[in-house]
Amino acid sequence: MAPMDEVDLKILDILERDARTSYRQIATELGIGVSTVGRRIAALEKKGIIEGYAVRLNYDTLAKEAGLNFFPICFFIRIRPGYEVRRVVESIAKTESYANICYVYHVAGDFEIAAMARCLSRKEATKLVERISKIEGVERITPHAVLETYKEGAGPGIGVIRRAINDRKRESPTG
C-alpha cells in the first residue's frame, strides 16, 4: 500500500469535519475523481487509519430534548500492588455501569487508571463509583464531578497531525 500523502490528509480533514460528506463532495473539493476518493478511503480503512464512522452527540441538547440531566464524572483508580491493570479494567467492563464509561486510560502517576463517564444522575454516578470500588484489586477510586465542559474530542485534529508530519520531513536529513 502507498504511504499516506497530502491528499489522504485532506480527505481525513474533510471526514473529520463531517463523516457524512459524500465521495462526490470530497472529489469536488479536492479536484480529483470520485473513484480516486473511494480507493483512497478504502485504503485508509484497510490500513486501520479510519476505524469507523460515528455520530457526535451534543449531550447538553440531548438532555434538554429528552428531559434528562447528564452527570459527567472523571475518576482515577489506584490499583493494589500485585494486581494487573488489564485485569482490573476487564472486571470494570463486566459491571452494569460500564455502558456509562466513555474513556478508560492506563496512566502513569499517582493512579494507574483514569476514566471518564457520563451518568444519568448523581445517584447513578454514586453507584458506578461504589461498584468499581468493590472490584478486586482496586485500592482506591477518586471521583471528580465535571462542572463545565469546554472541549470534547477524540484526539488531535488532522491539522495537528499534518504539522507534525511536515516538521518531521523538515528535520529529516533526506526530507
N, C-alpha and C positions, 0 to 999 in steps of 0.2 A: 504494500500500500504506500502511496505517496505521502511524504511528510506534510503536515499542516502548513498552509501558506496564508497570505493576506486575505484571499477570497474566502477561505474557510473561517477565518476570524470575523470577517464581515457578515457571513451567514449566521454565525453564532451570536453576533451582536444583535442582528435583526430578530432572531428567535428568542433571545434573552428579553428583548423589549416586549415581544408578543409571539408566543409559541404557536399561535393560530395563523400566523402570516402564511399565505399560500406560496407555493413554489413560484407561481407566475408573478406575484408581487415582489418576491425576492429577486427573481431574474430581472424584472424591470428596473428595480432599484440599483442592481449591480451591473446591469448592461451585459448579462450573459444569458445563455439559453436555459429554458425550463428544465430540459433533460440534464443539463450540467448541474443545476441546483439539486435535482433529485439524486444524481450519482454521488455528489459531494455529501449530502445529508446522510445517505445510506452508508457511505464510508465512515463518517463521523459516528454513526450509530454502531457500526461494526467494530470500530476501534474502542468503543465504550466511552467516548467523549460525551456523546448525548446518550443518557441513560433512559430518558423518557420525557414525557410532556405532562405538566401538571397545572392545575388551577391554583392561583394565588388568591387566597381569601382575605377579605378585609374583615377581621373579626369584630371590630367596633360596629361596622354597618350591619354585619350579620346578627350580632347580638341585639341591636335595636329592632331589626326586622322580625326576629324570632322571639322577641320578648325575653331574652336571656341576658345574663351578666357573666362574662368570662372572667375568671380569676387566674391570671398567669402567675406562675412562680418559677424561680430558678432555685436549684438546690445543689448542695455539694455533699458528697458522701465520702467518709473516711472508712477504709477497709481495715479489718483486723489483720495484724501480722499473720502471715502464713496462708492467707486466702488469696485466690486469684481474682483479679478484677473481672476477667471474662466470665467466670462462673457466677459472680455476683450479678453482673449485667444480665446473664441468661436467666437468673432467678427473678430479677426485676421484670423481665419480659414475660414471665408467666403470671404476673399479678393482674388483677382485674383493672388496675389503674394504668396499665401500660399504654392503653389507647390514648390517654391524655398527654403522654410524653412526646414532645416534638423532637428533641435533640438529646443525645447522650454522648459524652466525650470521656475518654480516658485522659487524664491530665496529670501534669507534674505540679508539685507544690504541697500545700497543707492537706489537700484532699486528693483522692485518686479518681473520683468521678465527678463530673459537672453535668448538669442536665437542666432542661427547660421543659415545663409542662404548661398546658392551658386547660384548667379545670373549669367546670360549670358553676362552681360556688366555692366559698371559703370552706364549707363543710367537706366538699369533695377533695379539696386540696389537703385538708387535715387527714382524711382517710388515706390519701396517697402517701403522705409522709409516714403515717403510722404503719401502713403495710410494708413500706420499704425498710423502716427501722427494725422490723421483726425478721428480716431476711438474714439467714446465717451468713456470717462474715461481715455484716455491716456493723461497724463500731459506732458511727455517729452520722446523722444526717442533719445538715444545717440548711433549712429553707429560708428563702427571701421572697417576700411579696414584690411583684413588679408594680410600681406606681404609675409609670408612664412609658409608653413605647415610642421611641424616636425614630428607630430604623429597624426593619426586619428584612433579612435577605439570606440567600443560601451561600453566598461567598463573594469573592472579588468579582467585579464585572469584567467583561471581555476587554474593556479599555485598559484596566489594570494589567491584565494578562498580556495584552499586546505590548504595553510599555516594557514589561519585564522581558519579553522575547526580544524586542528591539534593543534594549540595554545589553542583554547577553550577546547579541550579534555584534554590537559596537565594541564590547570588551574582548571579544574573541580575536585571537591573532589572525584567524583566517576570515573573520567577518568583514 
